Every structure is written in C-alpha cells, then in structure tokens.
Amino acid sequence: MAFVFSERNKFGTWRRLWLFLAQAEKSLGLPITDEQIQEMEANLDNIDFKMAAEEEKRLGHDVMAHVHTFAHCCPKAAAIIHLGATSCYVGDNTDLIVLRDGLNLLLPQLARVISRLAEFAEKYADLPTLGFTHYQPAQLTTVGKRCCLWIQDLCMDLQNLERARDNLRFRGVKGTTGTQASFLQLFEGDHSKVEELDRLVTEKAGFKRSYMVTGQTYSRKVDIEVLSVLASLGASVHKICTDIRLLANLKEIEEPFEKDQIGSSAMPYKRNPMRSERCCSLARHLMTLIMDPLQTASVQWFERTLDDSANRRVCLAEAFLTADIILSTLQNISEGLVVYPKVIDRRIRQELPFMATENIIMAMVKAGGNRQDCHEKIRVLSQQAAAVVKQEGGDNDFIARVRADPYFSPIHKQLDSLLDPSSFIGRAPQQVAKFLKEEVRPALIPYQSKMGGKIELTL
C-alpha cells in the first residue's frame, strides 16, 4: 500500500498516461512517430527525482516540472508529451488508478480476515456463552454465533469495497474544463476521433468506462464514495475489537499474547488487549477522514478550485494506509484468539438459574402444579438468591434452594436437563452453519488463491 501511494508510483503512472495519450493520438492520425513512442517507453521508470524537484521549485508547478523532466530524457518526444492535455489528465487519472489499486489490495486482506473468523465461528458454533444486551446478562448465544455478527458486518464491507471499486470510472481525456475543446482542435473538429481517443486511453489504463461529463476534475463525490466505504469498515473493526476488549476483561476470550510480551511496566500480571486497542485507535481516525472529502466536494466551485489538492493528498493516502494496517492487525488477532470455556461456563452457571425459571414453571405445570403458586414460590426463592449474590457477594444458589424445597420435588430429577446450557441457545449452531455455507464462503471464492499466509506483528 505504501508503494501504491508513493512518489515513484505516482510519477511513473504520469509517464504511462502520457505514453497512452501519445499512442492513442498516433493511432488516430496525429503526426507522432514510432521513434517518439519507443523513446517514451524506454524511459517510463527513468525518473530523475532531483531534477524534477529543482524544476518544480523553479516553475512552481508539479506537472510541468515532470513534463520537463520526462522531456529531458526523451528529446525526440519532447514536443508531443502532454499534447492537448491539462494537469488533471495525469493528476486525476492517476488518483483513480491509485484508488482502484488500493481497493484491490484491501479486498483480499479483508477476505482473509473474514476467512479466519469463519474458521473460528465454525469451531465454536456450539459453545454456549452468555449473551449481553445493554451489557447486561441476556439469553444465551454461542461463541461462534457472536463471531458471525462480526463476520456479517465485514461481509457487508467486502461487498461495499467491491462495489466502490467496480463503480470507479476513468476521467479520461477531457481537457481543461471538461469540454474536450483542445482535442477537438487537434483533430480538426472530428468529434468521433475525440470520442475514440477518450475510449482508447481509458482502455489502456484498464478501465471499462470513463465519466461522460467532468469539469477540470472528476467529481469529488467519487472520493466521498470511496472514503465512506473505508469509514464504514473502520466502524465494523472498532465494534469487533471493542467486543474483544470487553470479553478480555471478562476473561472469556483474549487476543494473542506473546510468550515474552509485557502487558504493563508496573503490573506484571496484566495482559492488555493492545492489538484490539490499536485497531480501535486507528479505526477512530479512519472514520473521521470521511469529513475531508465531504467538505471538499461541497466547495468545488463550478469546474474546480484548487483547495481540494493539498487536502486530498493527505486524506486519501491516510485512509488507505490506515485501513491497510487495521486489517493486518485484525488478521493477526483473528488468527490467535484464545477461548476459555471454563470461565464462560462459570459465568453461564451464575446467570442461568434465573433464566431457567420459565422452564421450571412449565415443568411443574406438566407435573400437575398450579402455575400461579409456582410463580410465587420461584419469585421468593429468586429474590433470596439475588440477595446472596448482590448483598453478600456469594454465588447464585437459586437451584440449591429449589432442590431443598419439597414443593419442587416432582421435578427435582429434571433440574439437570432443565439447566443444560445447550437447551438455551436456540438455533445458533444451525444459523452459524447456514450463514457460513450460503453467504460467507461464496463471498470468499474470488479470493481463494490469496487466503494463505499468517501475519506476525512487531509489538
């Protein structure tokens, strides 16, 4: 990703775009020679960055500095480099190529994270765990089912990233204010040749379509579309890693922790969820970056203003680089999640007795009891058990009280089965299996060849 947003890639792409333009103009009859084309081809990566910097300092214009630098090593082609084009021909078209290539890098990274979490969800599809609503104990779910909530969000992000990439078009060959006037003049009023020039250059750059209308730039709403998808990915990752941090506090699930890793300089026992914290920290930054293109698009006067340029150079690169490291870190987390079933079971046992009260009432009614009498008995016993937990700090002894009460003797032998956690998880395991089979794995098919390779982080 760092290379995609590097100066070398940027200016190398400019030269390729000048080559595409010259090749297309030559094929449509402009007086450009094979020798000029070959000279350009031979110097695509022969960039004198020192000369370019000096030229930019002298001229105060980055594109013209690189036109001069390219022309210096292509003296025969100097006269036709950038023929009919404006600065945005290389600037904006390069940005669109970079956005496309950046998305193409993020997609397999995201798919790998989904794949790792899918393996985790499948492994723990049947393991009951206490569910939480409002971060208060709720009905049971399973560890794998909860993980599927994370996966579903990421699958939506995968779909959105694909859509954003596939919706990208090329700016193409549009001229200074988007009217293609300079190219119409070059081709002596032949509209069909101007349209064909646009098509040829677009095709050479690897795009299927170009924007039919532009000002001097492509619409800055395109940047909004791309960064909104990345911001949404940031929200998903923040939610996932916050859940992991909360579970780490409960000692139910932990992110990987290296053998010699130190959690705290002062408290040697600590195992801080630093990877998840890092993801949350960076995701917060990624989410805020959407404000830049929103404001930029809103103030692009008429055909364009230049107050977009410096802002876009910062926010576009930062968004992709931030998403890149977030996904690398999340992959590392998902490849080493540690589950503590006994801790999970202990927490279930603390809360399950209260959740089982309805099952106990139903069993007593089937055994001939009166529902209202049973309800009152359970109300009294549960309040007594709750007092032990809250006021005395003891364990939940509700079931022991039920066993000790002769009123419940008709169902004493059923209590173990009534309290089996697996009877409280509904269709969670079946939902996991169906979700992974019908939605997740088909979405990962395009990325199967890129699923290998674990990520080790330098802490």
Secondary structure, DSSP 8 states (H G I E B T S, - for coil): -TTTTSHHHHHHHHHHHHHHHHHHHHHTT-S--HHHHHHHHHTTT---HHHHHHHHHHHS-HHHHHHHHHHHH-TTTTTTTTTT--HHHHHHHHHHHHHHHHHHHHHHHHHHHHHHHHHHHHHTTT-EEEEEETTEEEEEEEHHHHHHHHHHHHHHHHHHHHHHHHH--B--S--SSSS-HHHHHHTTT-HHHHHHHHHHHHHHTT-S-B-S--SSS--THHHHHHHHHHHHHHHHHHHHHHHHHHHHHHTSEE----TT--S-SS-TT----HHHHHHHHHHHHHHHTTHHHHHHHHT--TT--GGGHHHHHHHHHHHHHHHHHHHHHHHHHHTS-EE-HHHHHHHHHHHHHHHTHHHHHHHHHHTT--HHHHHHHHHHHHHHHHHHHHHS-----HHHHHHH-GGGGGGGGGHHHHT-GGGGSTTHHHHHHHHIIIIIHHHHGGGGGG---------
